[in-house]
């Protein structure tokens, strides 16, 4: 029987049930729905609407239901429209008439928003923790590789040599912003909508602030209409997931490129690479490619939800049921992507010879030659011109640049030393730049950032219990 059976002359059409249901995807909210229902029941008890025996019977039944769900023993029936109706039906089976009081002063509108917020709080903490794990691996690899350098690229053309540690940390800082964003999103997410009712609160003496505290929310809604309408938290978390996807895609693209024979900078560990069903020689970077590919899906989930939300009038509309699948899927995808990417990065082999050979190409120190002249009073534009002309002559005449630099009156032997292998990264000094000393200092700052982040994640975990 549906929850609204008495209002209707006939039962629901099977076509309606098939289209209307969300049970096929919202079962994951089971534990959080039981948790929120428990708090609601205690609130009804405090309001004198339920006796202490009734409170005990209902919270006991909710614990039983939770256990059944967790052990996969819960038996669903055809009329269960969603996880919320299924749980209420089962509680009523277990407690009889008392179960009929469970939904007092509550609507599925505040109920679903509450369960979804609780669920999202837990997942945001897990996601941020997984990101911290990848950051940690990137930092460890950065420490390991010492002063090994490779070319840095702009327009995918060799630009200047950069320490590999600098490149790895570039990805790690982007992930640090993702963690920061998740912690920030968590703050706005951590607001209880329970007590908003269908849209207007209740005539009963319920105390939404007390239920919010009971559930460990750090705040309670201010406006019941807003509370049941608001899916900003889903949109925000989906944005976080989409941007994480973009960052992982960029890292993935780098691994795809650098592990190709043409670059040969990275070699994938066999356990984190795939082979080909036909071509026996192949070793494929599937994880890196999926890291790139999943970004499209994550961006789609964000834009899909925003399109759903746009144009909705206030309060609950059934369209809002469409918030769940994108959110659940985004979290699930990152839940499998991050361990795989973390493992891939932890086991990646760095091909020092290929990187060094490319990084030591004399042309990559061209700007250092120009800056050497600037330090001697030459305007940068003129210095740029002098070096540019030498580079052109070097390429046209296939004469090594270093020879032309030595012979150039405005440059000479001292400037030529800037073209020596490893000189560029050793010479660079600016904070945050790709000089060895600066990268060492950056690594220290990153390590201390990770420590702060770990403490913040600990607090987030406690707030998402
Ligand atoms: N399954 C619904 C959802 O996910 C629950 C809320 C239903 N509320 C209602 N008034 N029909 O959004």
Boltz pocket constraint, residues with backbone or C-beta under 6 A from the ligand:
constraints:
  - pocket:
      binder: B
      contacts: [[A, 20], [A, 22], [A, 26], [A, 81], [A, 82], [A, 84], [A, 108], [A, 109], [A, 112], [A, 316], [A, 317], [A, 318], [A, 320], [A, 321], [A, 322], [A, 324]]
      max_distance: 6.0
